[in-house]
Amino acid sequence: MTAMSNETRLREDICRFGRSLFERGLTPGSSGNISVRLDGGGWLVTPTNASLGFLDPAKLSRLDDQGRLISGDAPTKEVPLHTALYDTRGSARAIVHLHSTHSVALSMLPEVDPRAALPPMTAYYLMKCGATALVPYYRPGDPAVADAIKGLAGKYSSVLLANHGPVVAGDTLEAAVFATEELEETAKLYLLLRGMNPRYLSPEQVTDLVKVFGVTLPEHGHEHGH
């Protein structure tokens, strides 16, 4: 597949996944943004003030390697956030950022551990998201959020921005979308079970998932790599 036809497909995929996320209520209004790295350098990102439900493939923002606009509409103000994740996670090819209700709610709870925002609740949460970091609140578009992301040193593919929403990187756009959805469902489970003393996966069960499926968790990172 040529670089041009591949870019055309990726543009269509961004719009297709964006519409799916929007129509299921996973990011309201003009909130949320999606980016994808291009094989020839630079990346595509959804424009500022654009609803993920009504994206135009031709109007997506095309940025160069330095994050400068080459074509399309003006990009989302969250470009520093995406750039920081790409810079620190070499395997990342796509990033999804939503304002999904249960993930935002989770990010506000006082007991949340910044190094593991969710306990090991399900196998699929660990397999798709690993562990989820929580970073403090920054106003949307604040370049300082990039320093907070860089401080995680690429150990996390899924991050919660306090009082804002999830940011999830994947090695494909589909993987990033599916992981973001898994994070949202797990946050929903956590809120449903809060105060009920549920059984989580045991350390032995977590270790088994790490071994069998190559799950990368920060505490296992030196053994299994990224």
C-alpha positions in Angstrom: 0.0 0.0 0.0 1.4 3.4 -1.0 1.9 6.1 1.7 -0.9 8.2 0.1 -3.5 5.4 0.0 -2.5 4.4 3.6 -3.0 8.0 4.7 -6.4 8.1 3.0 -7.4 4.9 4.9 -6.2 6.3 8.2 -8.2 9.5 7.6 -11.3 7.4 7.1 -10.5 5.2 10.1 -10.2 8.3 12.4 -13.6 9.5 11.2 -15.2 6.1 11.5 -13.9 5.4 15.1 -14.6 9.0 16.1 -18.2 8.7 15.0 -18.6 5.3 16.8 -17.2 6.8 20.1 -19.4 9.8 19.8 -22.6 8.0 19.0 -22.2 5.7 22.0 -21.9 8.7 24.3 -18.2 8.2 25.1 -17.2 11.8 24.5 -19.8 14.6 24.3 -20.1 17.7 22.2 -16.8 18.8 20.6 -14.7 17.1 23.3 -12.1 14.4 22.7 -9.4 14.1 20.1 -7.6 11.4 18.1 -4.2 11.3 16.4 -2.3 8.8 14.3 1.4 8.8 13.3 2.1 8.5 9.6 4.7 6.2 8.1 6.3 9.0 6.1 6.7 11.2 9.1 4.4 13.6 10.9 0.8 12.8 12.0 -2.9 13.3 11.6 -5.0 14.8 14.4 -8.6 15.9 14.8 -9.2 19.6 14.5 -10.0 22.0 17.4 -13.7 22.5 18.3 -14.6 19.5 16.1 -17.1 16.9 17.3 -15.8 13.3 16.9 -19.2 12.4 15.5 -19.0 14.7 12.5 -15.4 14.6 11.3 -14.5 15.3 7.6 -11.5 13.2 6.4 -10.3 16.0 4.2 -10.3 18.6 7.0 -8.2 16.6 9.6 -5.1 18.5 10.7 -1.9 17.2 9.0 1.2 18.0 11.2 4.9 17.6 10.4 7.4 16.0 12.8 7.7 19.3 14.8 3.9 19.5 15.2 3.5 22.3 12.7 0.3 22.5 10.6 0.8 21.5 7.0 -2.8 21.2 5.8 -6.4 20.9 7.1 -8.1 22.8 9.8 -6.3 24.1 13.0 -5.5 21.2 15.2 -6.8 20.4 18.7 -5.3 22.4 21.5 -4.2 19.1 23.1 -1.3 18.7 20.6 1.3 19.0 23.5 -0.4 16.1 25.2 -0.2 13.9 22.1 3.4 15.0 21.4 4.6 14.1 24.9 3.1 10.6 24.7 4.6 9.9 21.2 8.0 11.2 22.4 8.1 8.9 25.4 6.4 5.8 24.0 8.3 4.8 20.9 5.8 2.0 20.1 2.8 4.4 20.0 1.2 4.9 16.6 -2.1 6.3 17.7 -3.6 8.2 20.6 -7.2 8.6 21.8 -8.3 11.2 24.3 -11.9 11.3 25.5 -14.0 12.9 28.2 -15.7 9.6 28.9 -18.0 9.9 32.0 -16.8 7.0 34.2 -13.1 7.6 33.6 -13.5 11.3 34.4 -15.4 10.3 37.6 -12.6 7.9 38.6 -10.0 10.7 38.1 -11.7 12.8 40.8 -11.8 10.1 43.6 -9.5 10.8 46.6 -8.4 7.2 47.0 -7.0 6.8 43.5 -3.3 5.7 43.4 -1.4 7.9 40.8 0.7 4.9 39.8 -2.3 2.5 39.4 -5.6 4.4 39.0 -7.5 1.1 38.9 -6.9 -2.2 40.7 -6.4 -5.4 38.7 -10.1 -6.0 38.1 -10.3 -8.0 34.9 -7.9 -9.8 32.6 -8.8 -7.7 29.6 -8.2 -4.4 31.5 -4.6 -5.6 32.2 -4.1 -7.0 28.7 -5.3 -3.9 26.9 -4.4 -1.1 29.3 -1.7 -2.4 31.6 -1.7 -0.1 34.5 -3.2 3.4 34.3 -1.4 6.5 35.7 -3.2 9.5 37.1 -1.6 12.9 36.5 -2.8 16.1 38.3 -5.2 18.6 36.9 -4.0 21.0 34.2 -6.2 23.3 32.2 -7.0 21.9 28.7 -4.2 22.8 26.3 -1.7 23.7 29.0 1.8 22.9 27.7 2.8 21.9 31.3 0.8 18.7 30.8 3.5 17.5 28.5 6.0 17.6 31.4 3.7 15.5 33.5 3.4 12.9 30.7 7.2 12.9 30.2 7.6 12.4 33.9 5.9 9.0 33.4 8.9 8.0 31.2 6.9 6.0 28.7 6.0 3.4 31.3 2.2 3.8 30.8 0.1 3.5 27.6 -3.0 4.6 29.5 -3.2 7.8 31.5 -6.0 9.6 33.3 -5.9 13.4 33.4 -7.5 14.5 36.7 -10.9 16.2 36.3 -10.5 15.8 32.5 -10.4 12.4 30.9 -8.3 9.4 29.7 -5.4 9.5 27.2 -4.5 6.1 25.7 -1.8 5.2 23.2 -1.8 2.1 21.0 0.4 0.5 18.4 -2.6 0.9 16.0 -5.6 3.2 16.0 -7.9 0.2 16.6 -5.8 -0.9 19.6 -5.9 2.6 21.1 -9.7 2.8 20.7 -10.3 -0.6 22.1 -8.0 0.1 25.1 -9.8 3.4 25.8 -13.1 1.6 25.8 -11.8 -1.1 28.1 -10.5 1.6 30.5 -14.0 3.3 30.5 -15.7 0.0 31.2 -13.3 -0.9 34.0 -13.8 2.6 35.6 -17.6 1.9 35.4 -17.1 -1.4 37.1 -15.0 0.2 39.8 -17.7 2.8 40.5 -20.4 0.1 40.6 -18.4 -1.9 43.1 -17.0 0.9 45.2 -17.5 0.1 48.9 -18.6 -3.5 48.3 -15.2 -5.1 48.9 -15.0 -7.0 45.6 -12.4 -9.6 44.8 -9.7 -8.4 42.4 -7.2 -10.5 40.6 -4.5 -11.9 42.9 -0.8 -11.2 42.4 -0.4 -14.7 41.1 -3.2 -14.2 38.6 -1.6 -11.0 37.5 1.8 -12.6 37.1 0.2 -15.4 35.0 -1.2 -12.8 32.6 2.1 -11.0 32.4 3.8 -14.3 31.5 1.2 -15.7 29.1 0.1 -12.6 27.2 3.3 -10.4 27.6 1.3 -7.8 29.5 3.6 -4.9 30.3 3.2 -3.4 33.8 5.5 -0.7 35.2 6.7 -2.9 38.0 7.4 -5.7 35.5 8.9 -3.4 32.9 12.5 -4.3 33.4 11.7 -7.9 32.9 9.5 -7.8 29.8 10.3 -4.5 28.1 7.7 -2.5 26.1 
